[in-house]
Amino acid sequence: MKQYLDLLRRIQEEGVEKSDRTGTGTKSIFGHQMRFDLSLGFPLLTTKKMALRSIIHELIWFLSGDTNIQYLAKNNVHIWDEWPFVAYLKSTNQPLPDQKSEEWKTQIRAFSDRVKDDDAFAREYGKLGPVYGYQWRNWPAPDGRHIDQITQIIQQIQNTPDSRRMIVSAWNVADIEEMAKAGLPPCHCLFQFYVADGKLSCQLYQRSCDTFLGVPFNIASYSLLTMMVAQVCGLKPGEFIWTGGDVHVYSNHTDQVVKQLSREPFALPTMWINPEVKDIFSFTIDDFELKDYQSHGAIPAPIAV
């Protein structure tokens, strides 16, 4: 993952100070690309411990078409909690605690527990709107149809592997405002598959890139997706190519970046995927095993909401 560490250094050296939606402030560059040969190991960051279980559960959740965080809460995954929690407080006219306070931690934990255990509450306040899973599996067409982009992409890879139209988009312009109400417009907004020499490669375009917290998560998630799609289509994994637009480090992540850059990376692990699974929608958490993963300790950092 030297490429990722080089990106952090580039932002440190070349980044410009910019304001942002959250009011936190960032140091930002525009346009960057990293390429990962998936035959050389699974690109999971080793300079800090990564929550792979959360990455896998989120990907399964996306592929299911679900847009309610209850599935995540039931599996103790809390990476999406902040946005519906803030929306819940606003919609019920409750004050918003300071994100660094114990009150915030207590209230968001109680919110997540209630989403997990109370189905009616989850239906009302756990929903994120038409975010990734909805756009991937139920893109609304003008004639009233709903398009399952993931099913279509599997069929294209299997039947027309030389097509230049093997694209999945989450950036539905008509739904952006609705996505923003209780969630977030898609950051990783478009990906394209490519078949050559019996290998499947994938390139992601990510418009907004929280480089310290989000990007390592996104690299692992889309690398895993590429491997899963390759397996169900009878191909070998090729490359995962990550392309970023506004690539930034939040001002309250500066110390964490310095700490991470002081660490030497370990060798990449490998990912075992249950070879018996041939349907992209049938994977479960038990179908994956990360092998030989050695990492430095976690580096906590706040999410800018």
TIBAKOL-675883 format. One record per residue (C-alpha): y, z, x; residue in three letters. Coordinates in Angstrom, 2 decimals. Example, Ala and Ser with C-alpha at 12.3 -4.5 7.8 and 13.67 -1.06 7.14 Angstrom:
SITE        yy        zz        xx   code
SITE     -4.50      7.80     12.30    ALA
SITE     -1.06      7.14     13.67    SER
This chain:
SITE        yy        zz        xx   code
SITE      0.00      0.00      0.00    MET
SITE      2.31     -0.65      2.95    LYS
SITE      4.05     -3.27      0.77    GLN
SITE      5.10     -0.59     -1.67    TYR
SITE      6.45      1.70      1.04    LEU
SITE      8.36     -1.26      2.49    ASP
SITE      9.90     -1.79     -0.95    LEU
SITE     11.10      1.82     -1.06    LEU
SITE     12.68      1.36      2.38    ARG
SITE     14.34     -1.87      1.27    ARG
SITE     15.92     -0.13     -1.72    ILE
SITE     17.12      2.67      0.56    GLN
SITE     18.69      0.21      3.00    GLU
SITE     19.92     -2.61      0.76    GLU
SITE     20.24     -1.08     -2.69    GLY
SITE     23.57     -0.89     -4.51    VAL
SITE     24.67      2.02     -6.67    GLU
SITE     24.44      1.16    -10.36    LYS
SITE     24.87      2.98    -13.64    SER
SITE     22.06      2.83    -16.17    ASP
SITE     21.15      3.46    -19.80    ARG
SITE     19.99      7.02    -19.12    THR
SITE     23.16      8.09    -17.34    GLY
SITE     21.15      9.19    -14.29    THR
SITE     22.31      6.52    -11.86    GLY
SITE     20.22      4.31     -9.58    THR
SITE     20.12      2.51     -6.27    LYS
SITE     19.01     -1.01     -7.12    SER
SITE     18.04     -4.41     -5.74    ILE
SITE     17.39     -7.59     -7.72    PHE
SITE     14.16     -9.51     -7.26    GLY
SITE     11.11     -8.49     -5.24    HIS
SITE      7.46     -9.56     -5.05    GLN
SITE      4.25     -7.92     -3.82    MET
SITE      0.77     -9.48     -3.66    ARG
SITE     -2.49     -7.52     -3.71    PHE
SITE     -5.85     -9.09     -2.84    ASP
SITE     -8.21     -7.20     -5.14    LEU
SITE    -11.20     -7.96     -2.90    SER
SITE     -9.69     -5.69     -0.23    LEU
SITE     -9.64     -2.54     -2.35    GLY
SITE     -8.08     -1.13     -5.47    PHE
SITE     -4.28     -0.83     -5.01    PRO
SITE     -3.84      2.80     -6.01    LEU
SITE     -1.15      4.64     -4.10    LEU
SITE     -2.48      7.07     -1.47    THR
SITE      0.80      8.59     -0.26    THR
SITE      0.82     10.68     -3.43    LYS
SITE     -1.97     11.57     -5.82    LYS
SITE     -2.06      9.27     -8.82    MET
SITE     -3.19     10.16    -12.36    ALA
SITE     -5.78      7.40    -12.71    LEU
SITE     -7.23      8.85    -15.90    ARG
SITE     -3.84      8.47    -17.60    SER
SITE     -3.54      4.89    -16.35    ILE
SITE     -6.93      3.94    -17.80    ILE
SITE     -6.35      5.66    -21.14    HIS
SITE     -2.96      3.96    -21.51    GLU
SITE     -4.49      0.54    -20.79    LEU
SITE     -7.28      1.10    -23.32    ILE
SITE     -4.58      2.19    -25.80    TRP
SITE     -2.56     -1.00    -25.18    PHE
SITE     -5.64     -3.19    -25.62    LEU
SITE     -6.51     -1.48    -28.91    SER
SITE     -3.16     -2.53    -30.36    GLY
SITE     -2.25      1.10    -31.11    ASP
SITE      1.42      2.15    -30.98    THR
SITE      1.11      5.80    -31.94    ASN
SITE      0.86      8.40    -29.18    ILE
SITE     -1.76     10.46    -31.03    GLN
SITE     -4.63      8.78    -29.13    TYR
SITE     -2.89      9.65    -25.86    LEU
SITE     -2.20     13.23    -26.95    ALA
SITE     -5.83     13.72    -27.96    LYS
SITE     -6.81     12.62    -24.44    ASN
SITE     -4.24     14.86    -22.73    ASN
SITE     -2.10     11.91    -21.61    VAL
SITE      1.61     12.64    -21.88    HIS
SITE      3.34      9.68    -20.20    ILE
SITE      4.90      8.48    -23.47    TRP
SITE      5.85     11.86    -24.96    ASP
SITE      9.52     11.91    -23.98    GLU
SITE     10.70      8.99    -26.11    TRP
SITE      9.20      9.97    -29.50    PRO
SITE     10.11     13.60    -28.78    PHE
SITE     13.78     12.71    -28.33    VAL
SITE     13.65     10.46    -31.40    ALA
SITE     12.09     13.32    -33.41    TYR
SITE     14.84     15.76    -32.41    LEU
SITE     17.55     13.25    -33.30    LYS
SITE     15.98     12.30    -36.65    SER
SITE     15.65     15.98    -37.64    THR
SITE     19.15     16.88    -36.41    ASN
SITE     17.91     19.28    -33.75    GLN
SITE     19.76     19.88    -30.47    PRO
SITE     18.45     18.14    -27.37    LEU
SITE     17.54     20.67    -24.64    PRO
SITE     18.35     20.05    -21.00    ASP
SITE     15.46     18.04    -19.57    GLN
SITE     15.18     20.42    -16.60    LYS
SITE     15.02     23.56    -18.74    SER
SITE     12.05     25.66    -19.78    GLU
SITE     13.12     25.11    -23.38    GLU
SITE     12.54     21.36    -22.94    TRP
SITE      9.07     21.96    -21.48    LYS
SITE      8.12     24.37    -24.24    THR
SITE      9.38     22.16    -27.07    GLN
SITE      7.89     18.91    -25.81    ILE
SITE      4.53     20.61    -25.27    ARG
SITE      4.62     21.94    -28.84    ALA
SITE      5.59     18.47    -30.09    PHE
SITE      2.66     16.84    -28.30    SER
SITE      0.23     19.48    -29.58    ASP
SITE      1.39     18.93    -33.13    ARG
SITE      1.04     15.15    -32.77    VAL
SITE     -2.51     15.70    -31.51    LYS
SITE     -3.60     18.05    -34.31    ASP
SITE     -1.47     17.09    -37.34    ASP
SITE     -2.25     13.58    -38.60    ASP
SITE      0.64     13.48    -41.08    ALA
SITE      3.11     14.62    -38.41    PHE
SITE      1.70     12.04    -35.99    ALA
SITE      2.09      9.24    -38.51    ARG
SITE      5.75     10.15    -39.00    GLU
SITE      6.86     11.12    -35.49    TYR
SITE      4.21      9.86    -33.07    GLY
SITE      4.94      6.21    -33.68    LYS
SITE      6.74      4.15    -31.06    LEU
SITE      7.48      1.04    -33.07    GLY
SITE      6.32     -2.49    -32.15    PRO
SITE      5.80     -1.80    -28.42    VAL
SITE      3.19     -3.19    -26.01    TYR
SITE     -0.01     -2.81    -28.03    GLY
SITE      1.58     -4.35    -31.11    TYR
SITE      2.97     -7.34    -29.24    GLN
SITE     -0.25     -7.91    -27.28    TRP
SITE     -2.50     -7.80    -30.34    ARG
SITE     -0.30     -8.39    -33.44    ASN
SITE      2.68    -10.57    -32.47    TRP
SITE      4.34    -11.45    -35.81    PRO
SITE      4.76    -15.17    -36.45    ALA
SITE      7.47    -16.64    -38.73    PRO
SITE      4.82    -17.82    -41.22    ASP
SITE      3.46    -14.29    -41.72    GLY
SITE      0.50    -14.54    -39.35    ARG
SITE     -0.10    -11.99    -36.60    HIS
SITE     -1.17    -13.42    -33.25    ILE
SITE     -3.73    -11.62    -31.08    ASP
SITE     -2.53    -12.68    -27.64    GLN
SITE     -5.31    -10.85    -25.78    ILE
SITE     -8.09    -12.55    -27.74    THR
SITE     -6.35    -15.89    -27.24    GLN
SITE     -6.00    -15.35    -23.49    ILE
SITE     -9.72    -14.54    -23.10    ILE
SITE    -10.58    -17.74    -24.98    GLN
SITE     -8.20    -19.78    -22.83    GLN
SITE     -9.59    -18.42    -19.56    ILE
SITE    -13.13    -19.18    -20.73    GLN
SITE    -12.45    -22.61    -22.28    ASN
SITE     -9.39    -24.07    -20.51    THR
SITE     -9.18    -22.25    -17.15    PRO
SITE     -6.75    -24.80    -15.68    ASP
SITE     -4.19    -24.21    -18.42    SER
SITE     -0.69    -23.24    -17.33    ARG
SITE     -0.12    -21.50    -20.67    ARG
SITE     -2.28    -18.42    -20.13    MET
SITE      0.61    -16.05    -20.77    ILE
SITE      0.93    -12.77    -22.66    VAL
SITE      4.45    -11.71    -23.61    SER
SITE      5.64     -8.32    -24.82    ALA
SITE      9.30     -9.39    -24.89    TRP
SITE      9.73    -10.20    -28.57    ASN
SITE     13.48    -10.66    -28.93    VAL
SITE     13.43    -10.01    -32.67    ALA
SITE     11.80     -6.59    -32.16    ASP
SITE     13.80     -5.25    -29.20    ILE
SITE     16.18     -3.16    -31.29    GLU
SITE     13.30     -1.68    -33.29    GLU
SITE     11.36     -0.86    -30.10    MET
SITE     14.37      1.00    -28.74    ALA
SITE     14.57      3.39    -31.72    LYS
SITE     11.61      5.59    -30.85    ALA
SITE     10.29      4.08    -27.66    GLY
SITE     11.49      1.68    -25.02    LEU
SITE     11.82     -2.11    -24.87    PRO
SITE      9.03     -3.43    -22.63    PRO
SITE      9.67     -3.04    -18.91    CYS
SITE      6.54     -4.97    -17.87    HIS
SITE      7.29     -7.77    -20.25    CYS
SITE      5.23    -10.88    -19.35    LEU
SITE      2.05    -11.67    -17.44    PHE
SITE      0.24    -14.90    -16.62    GLN
SITE     -3.35    -15.57    -15.55    PHE
SITE     -4.53    -18.20    -13.07    TYR
SITE     -8.08    -19.37    -12.31    VAL
SITE     -9.11    -20.98     -9.02    ALA
SITE    -12.31    -21.00     -6.94    ASP
SITE    -14.09    -18.80     -9.46    GLY
SITE    -11.46    -16.08     -9.17    LYS
SITE     -8.97    -14.75    -11.70    LEU
SITE     -5.47    -13.82    -10.59    SER
SITE     -2.61    -12.32    -12.59    CYS
SITE      1.13    -12.26    -12.06    GLN
SITE      3.32     -9.72    -13.85    LEU
SITE      7.05     -9.99    -14.39    TYR
SITE      8.64     -6.56    -14.77    GLN
SITE     12.29     -6.67    -15.81    ARG
SITE     13.08     -3.00    -15.10    SER
SITE     11.25     -1.15    -12.35    CYS
SITE     11.35      2.62    -11.86    ASP
SITE     10.03      2.24     -8.34    THR
SITE      9.08      5.83     -7.59    PHE
SITE      7.42      6.82    -10.88    LEU
SITE      6.57      3.67    -12.78    GLY
SITE      5.78      0.87    -10.33    VAL
SITE      2.68      2.45     -8.70    PRO
SITE      1.36      3.09    -12.21    PHE
SITE      2.04     -0.53    -13.23    ASN
SITE      0.38     -1.98    -10.13    ILE
SITE     -2.79      0.02    -10.76    ALA
SITE     -2.82     -0.74    -14.49    SER
SITE     -2.45     -4.51    -14.19    TYR
SITE     -4.84     -4.69    -11.23    SER
SITE     -7.42     -2.94    -13.40    LEU
SITE     -6.66     -5.25    -16.34    LEU
SITE     -7.18     -8.27    -14.06    THR
SITE    -10.56     -6.90    -12.98    MET
SITE    -11.60     -6.19    -16.57    MET
SITE    -10.61     -9.65    -17.81    VAL
SITE    -12.33    -11.26    -14.83    ALA
SITE    -15.56     -9.42    -15.63    GLN
SITE    -15.67    -10.38    -19.31    VAL
SITE    -14.88    -14.01    -18.39    CYS
SITE    -17.55    -14.25    -15.69    GLY
SITE    -15.09    -14.51    -12.80    LEU
SITE    -14.34    -12.55     -9.65    LYS
SITE    -11.00    -10.74     -9.25    PRO
SITE     -8.46    -12.64     -7.19    GLY
SITE     -4.91    -11.43     -6.62    GLU
SITE     -2.58     -9.25     -8.59    PHE
SITE      1.01    -10.34     -8.02    ILE
SITE      3.82     -8.01     -8.99    TRP
SITE      7.28     -9.51     -9.50    THR
SITE     10.19     -7.19    -10.22    GLY
SITE     13.66     -7.90    -11.62    GLY
SITE     15.98     -4.87    -11.47    ASP
SITE     14.06     -2.81     -8.92    VAL
SITE     15.54      0.65     -8.57    HIS
SITE     15.17      4.26     -7.51    VAL
SITE     16.80      6.88     -9.74    TYR
SITE     19.29      9.16     -8.03    SER
SITE     17.20     12.21     -8.92    ASN
SITE     14.18     10.71     -7.11    HIS
SITE     15.85     10.36     -3.71    THR
SITE     14.28     13.45     -2.13    ASP
SITE     10.87     12.48     -3.47    GLN
SITE     11.16      9.01     -1.90    VAL
SITE     12.06     10.53      1.47    VAL
SITE      9.02     12.81      1.24    LYS
SITE      6.73      9.94      0.33    GLN
SITE      7.98      7.74      3.16    LEU
SITE      7.18     10.52      5.63    SER
SITE      3.47     10.22      4.80    ARG
SITE      0.91      7.88      6.33    GLU
SITE     -1.20      5.95      3.79    PRO
SITE     -4.98      6.22      3.68    PHE
SITE     -7.43      3.35      3.25    ALA
SITE     -7.60      1.90     -0.26    LEU
SITE    -10.35      3.08     -2.61    PRO
SITE    -12.65      0.80     -4.59    THR
SITE    -13.07      0.60     -8.35    MET
SITE    -16.47      0.39    -10.04    TRP
SITE    -16.48     -1.11    -13.54    ILE
SITE    -19.56     -0.92    -15.76    ASN
SITE    -21.04     -4.43    -15.46    PRO
SITE    -22.69     -4.13    -18.87    GLU
SITE    -19.34     -4.39    -20.69    VAL
SITE    -18.63     -8.01    -21.65    LYS
SITE    -16.04     -7.43    -24.41    ASP
SITE    -12.48     -6.63    -23.35    ILE
SITE    -12.05     -4.30    -26.34    PHE
SITE    -15.23     -2.27    -25.70    SER
SITE    -14.27     -0.47    -22.49    PHE
SITE    -14.10      3.32    -22.56    THR
SITE    -12.93      5.82    -19.96    ILE
SITE    -16.57      6.28    -18.88    ASP
SITE    -16.86      2.64    -17.77    ASP
SITE    -14.73      3.21    -14.65    PHE
SITE    -15.32      5.09    -11.42    GLU
SITE    -12.91      5.25     -8.51    LEU
SITE    -14.74      5.54     -5.20    LYS
SITE    -13.54      6.81     -1.80    ASP
SITE    -10.07      7.78     -2.97    TYR
SITE     -8.22      9.92     -0.45    GLN
SITE     -4.58     10.75     -1.06    SER
SITE     -1.75     13.08     -0.19    HIS
SITE     -0.67     15.60     -2.84    GLY
SITE      1.31     14.82     -5.97    ALA
SITE      5.11     14.56     -5.80    ILE
SITE      6.58     15.64     -9.17    PRO
SITE      9.71     13.89    -10.42    ALA
SITE     11.56     13.83    -13.77    PRO
SITE     11.41     10.83    -16.10    ILE
SITE     14.79      9.34    -17.01    ALA
SITE     14.79      9.06    -20.82    VAL
